[in-house]
Amino acid sequence: MDFSRSDFPQGFQFAAATSSYQIEGHKFGGAGKTQWDTFAATPGNVVRAENGDTACDHYHRMEEDLDLMQALGLDAYRFSTSWARVLPEGRGTPNPEGLDFYDRLVDGLLARGLNPMATLYHWELPVALADLGGWRNPEIAHWFADFTAVIMGRIGDRVYSVAPINEPWCVGWLSHFMGHHAPGLRDIRATAHAMHHVLTAHGRAIEVMRGLGVKNLGAVCNFEYVHPVDHSPEAAKAAHLYDGYYNRFFLGGLFKGAYPDDVMEGLGPHMPRGWEDDFDLIGQRLDWCGLNYYTCKRIAPVDGAWPAHQEVDGPLPKTQMGWEIYPQGLHHFLTWVHETYTKGLPLYVTENGMANPDTVNVPDQARIEYLNAHMAAAQKAMAEGVPLKGYTFWSLMDNYEWALGYEKRFGLIHVDFDTLKRTPKASYHALAAALKR
């Protein structure tokens, strides 16, 4: 790696991340069914209909995985809690095995000198709540608040930080407008409701955690840098709208008490009743903001219904996901979020990494180069005054990549999905050396 720990301020948090459904093994420990179980069981939704039943079996291999984190030299670990593991029906009686699992995880992290960075929800909605409309139902803010009280009542006294919901764009737009993630809808009304309710649920969760005395609460949004396909006014308008519903919508709700006008031209007629009155709830005080960043997109206008644009292929080198490698976008978002929305609030890179077609014992040099370039972009932003306090690598290990099954490998650690053997990659060893310097 081109960087070392000494290049960053004292207390800067180097972390790696995973999420519950992607690694734990959801068939273990009394967890209830999630919308991802049913989505994956529907032909055509997921590569080879693969699911998270076993995943990386982190449920049984936690100690080994924690030891690998410690050996890497991390300061923190960003994990998510599974709603359906804690509350198998989404509401009602908690699952003691689920609560015990997260208890052991937090204690195991602390015993190894690692700060637990919790995310309450990373897309695995209990199927019983999906049956009631899921994120389309305004009651989900209250259901989520109750889940928050249960899990944070158990581990909230020992976590370093908490964010309620990972990547609200994926919960709202990707899952309800594009249909690529569970529940797999393509409905503009469902989208408008989900995108608003994910923020009201965020606000209720923050309220609950403040009441419990949980400290260091934030929000995590994902970002994509947008290039218009050409220099035409039509392309510029299309790209601005993409930027609106991807990058500006959720920040607007969280920090400005308003949604972008260009986005509301399309979503406004479909919003839930009384949505304008919810911004006091949505805009709860936060202690930090997290940015997930991977790539840029090229947007072209098309004839047709709103939003009347499409993605087109770009010229830059790409990851295994087909995503262009554009580290300048990370610098842009760190400076833009700081200057436009958060104004001095501590920022964290809460996800950054790349998928690569890795095999055991073949050096993943491309990942090392990717991380070097993005770390340099972050350092440039810090030199310009951005209060960046930590950097989280996605992902600790190869895992279940949602609709793409087990094909795309983001991990610093290789996982053989037949034997579940873990093998640290060259990027893991390079990062370990950098963190020791």
N, C-alpha and C positions, 0 to 999 in steps of 0.2 A: 504494500500500500504506500501511496505517496504522502500520507499523513500519519501523525502519531498523536498519542494522548496529550503530549506536551504542547501541541499546537492549539489546544482548546483551554478555556478557563477552568479553574478549579471548580469541581462540582458539576461539570458538564456530564450529562447522562448518556452514555452509550448503551443502547438496548437492542434486543431482537424481539420480534413479534410472531405470534401465531393467533389462531382463533379456535374456539372450542370445537365446533362441528368438523373443522378441517383436520384436527389431529387426535381428538380424544378417543374416538371409538364410541359411537352413540348407542350401540346396542348393549353397552355395559353399564352397570351401576344404577339400574332402575330409572334411567332417563325416559321421558315420554316421547312420543312421536312428534316430529317437526314437519313444517311444510316442505322442507328439503327432502325428507323421506318420501313423501308422496309425489313431489315434483320429479325426483329421480326415477321413481317407479313408473312414470308415464313415458311410453316410447317416444323417442325423438328429442327429449329435453336435455339429457346428459349423455356424454360419450359412453357407450356400452352400458348405459343405465347404472353407472357406478354411483355409490352412495357413501355416506360417512359411517356406516355400521362399525367398521374396524378402523378405518383411516390409518393413523400411525400407532394406534393402541397406546397413546400417551396415558390413558387411564391406568394401565398396568405398568408402564415403563417410565413413570414420572421421575423416579429417583435418578435413573440413568440420564434422562433429558436434563434435569437440573444440574447434574454433575458436568454435562457438556457445556451448559451455559456458564458455569463457574470457571471451567477450564478455558473458555473463550476470553475471559477477562471482562465480561460485561458488568455494567453498573446496575442494570435494571432489566426486567422482562415484562413485555406488554402482552397480556393474555386476555381472553374474554371468558365470561361466564355464560353457560347455556341456560336459558330460561327454562327449557323443558327438562333439563337435568335437575334443576332446583324445584320447579313446580311442574310435574309431569302433565297436568291438565291446564297449565297456564295460570290457574288460580287455585285456591283451596289449600290442601294439605301439602306441606313441603316434603321432599324426598330426603330423608336423613343421610342416605349414602351420597347424594349430590352435595349437600352442605359439607359433609365430612371431607369429600374430595377437595373442595376449594379451600377448606381449612388447612388440609395437609399441604396443598400447593403453596399457599401463602407462607406457612411456617417453614416449608422447605426452602423457599426463596430467601427468607430472612436469615435462616441458619447458614446460608452460603454467602451472605453479604450482598444479596441482590434486592433491589427495590421493586416491590410488586406494583405494576402499572395496570390497573384493571379497566376493562371495557365491559359494560353490562350486557350489551347486545351486539352480536355480529351475525344477524340475518336468520338465525334458526328459530323462527316463531313456532311456538307449540301449535300442533295441528288443531287442537280444540278451540284455540282462539282464531285460527285461520277460518274455521267453520263459521265463526260469528262475524266474518268480514275482515278480520285482521286489521291492517293499517288503514282500511277504509272506514272503520268504525270509530267514532270519536271517543268511545269508552276505553279505547286502548291506552289512552294517557293514564287512566286510573288503574287499569290492569298492570301497566308497566311500573307505576308508582308502588303498587303493592309488591311486585317482584323485587323492586329496588330495596324496599324496606326489609324483605326477608334476607336477601343475600348480603346486603351491607350491614344488616344487624348482626351478621355472623362474622364477616371479615373486614368491615369498614374501619375498625380500630387499628388495623395493621397495614393498610395499603398506602403506597406512596402517592398515588394519584388515581382518579377515576374519571372516565368519560362515559356518559350514558349510552351513546349509539355510534357505531362505526359507519362512516360514509353514508349519510342520509340520502345522497343522490342515488346510490345503489338500492336503498330500501324503497325509495319513491319511484324514480324515473326508470331505471334499468329493469325493475321488477314488475311495474304496473303499466308502463307505456311501451317499452321495447319487448317485454316478455321474456328476456333472456335469463332471468333469475326467478326463483319462486316468489310469488305464486304463479308467475308466467302469464300475466294479463297484458292486454294491449287495449287499454281503455282510458280515455283522457279524463273522464270524471274520477275513476279510481285513482289515477295519477295525482290529480289535484288534491284529492282528499288525503292520500298517503303522504304526499310531500308536506302538507300542513300538519298532519297528525304526528308525524315523526318528530316535529319540532315541539308540539305541545307535550308529547311524551317526554322529550328531553327536559323541558321546563319543569314538569312535575317531578321527574327523577332528581333534578338539582334541588328542588324544594325539600324533598324527602331527606336527601343526604345532608343538607344544611341543618335540618331539624335533628338529625342523628349525630351531628358534630363531626361528620366526615370531612376531611380537609383536602385541599388541592384538587378542585373540580374543574373540568374543562370540557371542550367539545372537539370532535375530530371530523373534519370534512376532507373530501378528496377533490383534487384539482387536475385539470388538463389544460395545457396551453393551446390556444386556438389560432390557427393560421387560416385566413381566407384563401380560397383556392387561386384567386387572381386579384388584380387591382380594381375590379369593377365595384361600383356602389352596391350592387346586388350581393356580391360575395361578402363584402364588408358587413352588410346588414345580417346576412345569414350567420356569419361567424360571431357577431356580437350577440345574437340570440342564443346560440349554443353556449357562449360564455355566460349568458344570463341564467339559463336554467341549470347549468353545471356548476359554475363558480360563484355567481353572485346571489342566487336565490337564498341559499341557506345562511350565508354570512349576513345578508340583508335582514333576515328574520332575527338572527341571534344578536346582531350588534347595531342595527339601525331602525328596528321596529317597522320594517316595510319590505315588501317584495319588489323586484325590478319591474318597471312599467312595461317593458317589451315582453317579458315573460307573462305578465298578467293579461296581455292582449289575448293570449291563447288559453291560459288556465283560468282567468277570472270568472267566466260564465259557469265554470264547473266547480268552483270552490265550495267547501261546506258552509252552511249557514252560520253567520256570526263570526267568521274567521278574522275579521278586522279587529275584534275585541280581544284577541289572544296574545298580542305582542308583549304585554307586561309579563305574562307567564313565560313566553318563549325567551324573553330577554333577561332571564335571571343572571345575576352577577357571576362571572366566571373568573377563575384564577389563571387560566392559560388557554391557549388554542393550539390544536394539533393539525398538521398538514400532511396528508398522504399524497405523494406525487410519483408518477411513473413515466409520463409520456406527453406528447402533443398530438393534435389532430388537425387534419386539413378539411375544411368545410366548404361545400359548394351549394349554391341555390338550386332548387328544382321546382318545377310546376307541381302544384298539388296542395293538399290541406296543410294547415299549420302543423309543424314549424317550417315546412317547405324547404328542407335542406337535407344533405346527405354527406357522409364521410367519404373521402377519396384517398387513394393510396399516396403516400409521401415518399420523398427521395432518400431520406436518411437511413443509416443502418438500423436494423430492427432486432428486437428480442424474439424469443421463441413464441411469444404471444402475437407477433406481428406489429408490436408497438415501436414507433420511432424513438430513438434515443436522443433526447434533447435536454441536457442538463441546464441549459439557460432558463428553461421554464421554472425550475426550482428556485433559482435566484429571483426571477420575476415574482413568483408568488410570495416568497418570504418578504420581500420589500413591499409589495403591493398590499398584502394583508396587514402588515404592520402600519403602513402609512394611511390606509383607507378605512380600516375597520377596527383594529385592536389597539393601536396608538399606545404602545409601550407595554402591553400585556406580554408576559413570557410566551414564546412560541416554541413548539417542538416539531421536528420532522417525525411523525408517528408511523409512517411507512415509506420505504423507498427500497427498491431492489429490482431484480430482473429474472425472468424465466429463461432458462438455457437448457438445451438438450443434453444434460449431464449424464455421464456414466461413471461407475465406480473407478477411482484412481486415474481419471483423465482430468488434467488441470482445467478448471473453469476460469481461464484467464479473462474471458469476456466479462464475467461478473466483477472481477477485480478492477478492470478498466472502467466499467460502469460506475462502480462505487467511488472510485477515485475522482471521476469527473463530477459526480453529484456532490461529493464532500467538498470539492473545490468551489463549487457554486455556493454551497452553504457558507463556507468560510468567507467568500467575497461579500455575501450579504451581512455577515457579522461584522466585517471590517467597515461596512457602511452604516453600522449602528443598529442593525436588527437584533433584538434581544432573544436570540436563539439559545435555548437551554439544554437541548438534547437532540439525539439523532437515533432513530430506530430502524433497524434493518429488517426488511421483509424478504425471506422468512427464516426463522431459525432452522427449519427443516423442510424438505420436500413434503407436500401434503395434498389433500383433496382440493383441487382447484375448481370447485363448484361445477358449473355446466360442462367444463372441460375435463372432468374426471381426474385421473391421476397422471395425465400426459405431460402437463406443464410443470417444470421443476424450478421453483423459486428459492430453494433452500441453500443455506450455508452448509448444511449437513445432508448428505445423500441418504435416502431411505429406499431400501429394497422392499417393495410392497408385497412380495411373496414371503420373505423371511422376516421383514420388519427390522433388519439389521441397519444400524446407523453407522455412517462412515463420513467423518468430517472431510470437506472438500478443500481444495487449495485456497479458496477464498476464506474459509474458516481459519486456516493456519496463518494466512497473511494478515487477517484482521486481528488475530490473537497477538501476533508479533507487534502490530501497530499499537495495540492497546497497552502493551507492556513497556513501550518506549516512552 
